[in-house]
Amino acid sequence: MTETLISLVSIFVGIIGAITTGLIFKKYSFGFIGNSIAGVFGSIFFIKSIGRLGIDPITIMHQGTLNYSLFILNIIVSFFGGALFLILIKKIIVKMNKT
């Protein structure tokens, strides 16, 4: 696995997290396309934020070997990043439309 492939897998898992959250909690859903976009940006934002702690793809592929524990942690952060970003965006939109 390369760093690029790990990044793409992380983004895909973020999309899955946002779509799953939209299916489970209907009031937070933006439809398939909207949930996918929120999942992409949510996973990227959370991985970039938490990547400073050593969960970035370069650290996962340190010296050409895959660190499985960091990879699994990266996948978990991406999943919850997509889900939380979807909820956050919906709450912001609801709060802005109250006026």
N, C-alpha and C positions, 0 to 999 in steps of 0.2 A: 504494500500500500504506500502511496505517496502522500505528501502533504495536501496536494490538490484534491485527491480522492477523498481524504478524510474531511476536507472542507465541504465537498459536495454531499457526502453522506450526512454531515451535520445539518446542512441546509435542508435536505430531504426529510430528515427526522423532525426538524422544526416545522415543516409543512404538515407532516403527519400529526404532530402535536396540536397545531392550530385547527386542523380539520376535525380531529377527534373531539376537541373541546367544543367546537361549533356544533357537532352532532349530539353531544351529551347535553350541553347547555344551549338550548335553542335561542334564548334571549341574547346571547353573545355572538350569534352567527352573522356573517356578512355574505353568506353564500359560498360556493366552492372557490370561486376566483378570489374573493375578498379574504377568505380564510387563508388561502395559499400565499397571498401577498403578505399578510400579517405574519404568517409562519416564517417566511424568508427573512423579513426584517427583524423579527423577534429572535430567531436563532443566531443571526449574524451579530446583533447587538449584544446578546448575552454571552456568546462565545468570545467576542472581542473584549467585553468587560471582564469576564472571569479568566480569559486567556492570560492576563497579566500575572495570574497566580500559578501558571505552569500547566494549563490545560489546552494550550494552543497546538495546532497540528505539527509544528516544528518540534516541540518538546515530546509529543507522542511518538514521533518517528526519529528520536534521538539515535544517532549512529547507525541508521539503517534498520533498526529492529523496532517492531511494534510493541509499545507498552500497553498491554491490554487493560489494565486498571484505569489508566488515564483515558484510554479510548472509550471505555464504558461510561466514565464520568462525563466525558465530552458529549456523548449521545444523550445522557440523562439531562444535562444542562440545555442542550439544543431542544429537546422535547418540551421541557417545561418553559423554556424561553419563548417558543412559538405559542404555547398555550397562554402564558401570562401576558404576552404582548397583545394577543387578541382581546383578552378581557380588559386590559388597560386602554386600548384604543376605543372599545365600545363604551367604557365608562366616561372617557373624555368627550366622546361625541354626544352622549346623553346629557352630560353636564353643560356642554356648549349650547344644546338645543333647548334648554330650560328657559332661556331668556326670551 
